[in-house]
Amino acid sequence: MNTELRNKIDALWEIFWTGGLTNPLDVIEQMTYLMFIRDLDDSDTLRAREAAMLGLKHKSIFAGTVRIGERDVDGQQLRWSVFHDFPAGKMYATVQEFVFPFIKGLHADKNSAYSKYMDDAIFKLPTPLMLDRVVNAMDEIYAAVDALHETDAKGDLYEYMLSKLQQSGTNGQFRTPRHIVKMMVALAAPTPDDVIADPACGTAGFLVEAGEYLKANHRDAVMFDREKKAHFQSGMFTGYDMDRTMLRISAMNMMTHGVTNPFIEYRDSLSDQNPDAGRYSLILANPPFKGSLSADTVSADLVKVCKTKKTELLFLALFLRMLRVGGRCACIVPDGVLFGSSKAHVQMRQKIIDENRLEAVISMPSGVFKPYAGVSTAVLVFTKTGHGGTDDVWFYDMRADGFSLDDKRSPIADNDIPDIVARFHNRAREKDRQRTDQSFLVPKQEIVDNGYDLSINKYKQTEYVPVEYPPTSEIMAELRALEKKIGTEMDELERLLGL
């Protein structure tokens, strides 16, 4: 995100702060509601345009009169592009009395994720002047986003807003950078028939990106095939989280991106609240690594698979349980999962390698999650088979992700991600790669012989380049010459100073 856009968001945050909304969660919620209201207008206009180009009918959600409570209201008044020109007092009344009730009752299915998490939504902006300032500031932000011409600029906007919660790391949650999410989705390559889950969904970044990937790569199927479109809009995506604010943002985020009825649920994924088994064909996740859990809260099924309190290992056991046979998983794990020597660590790696098919281990540099955390992580890609299938495991040593690895995370030219995606999908060509290369294949038996260690350092070889130095006598002669020259110049300096 560029500095100008960052400054505009900071200025918007300041408007909320000085206006009396000082709880960061309240600010995020109100900003998200208003972003959703604006996106709703943009999305409706875009769909109308697309329908006109394709010669299809389009029924605008703002068409005609809209029944709100006991009153009939002109639907056009509910559009951001219309009410943002109203005087402050009229705008405030319109948003408070009509727009908010409208978006709360927007979804016909009262059991939908959207309806569930909008039922208790409250408009909290205290004054017309504050709303007017917020609306103008948001118009400026959206203009700056449009000027960037970047498809994920809106995603970056969400991410920067969320970073202001300053909660990263306190409960083990690290928001996954957008470009890493995109890489993992590209590695998994979702199809229109997939059933996709993220059991630690946060703001639904992985689910949104999977949807965007499908619209870009399987547009005809998910947009125009009646059956597949219905599956895309209701049934394909499932997300669980334990934070109602995140769930509300997730529901709005998915709906804004064209997924009308995702299954977004409040659920402790590792507990008995989550009975899912063999349901999903694809899991994309960056689960929390918050150390240990109380054994009482963890599902007995997971403890049977991996007797541990470590959440990172329990989530791997959960992924295997939730996946159907043939289902794929791309997930982020802390480096300790790759080489931890405890019985539970080894058992979990053994289960993935011996009983399923491990395909790739992509080691990421520790700066990927800065400035929030400096943890070293890796991406694991595997398929649930239930009967083995691991042959050669592909390792990649990611050294650059397109951003500096310090707290500033400034854009740089070096970026391994396109290479990672291209090589992963052509792993058969990696057979001749050397262990000194950035990526290579390691036979399963070698990994087994190394105690199921998945650390790339265990297998890569450092290439030593011979360097020839001049003989010692020559070096000593140069030092003597330098010493003599220094002495001569010191004598000259003393003469000039008259010493």
Summary of the structure (lengths in Angstrom):
residues: 499
radius of gyration: 27.9
end to end distance: 61.7
largest distance: 102.3
contacts: 1537
relative contact order: 0.08
helix: 51%
strand: 15%
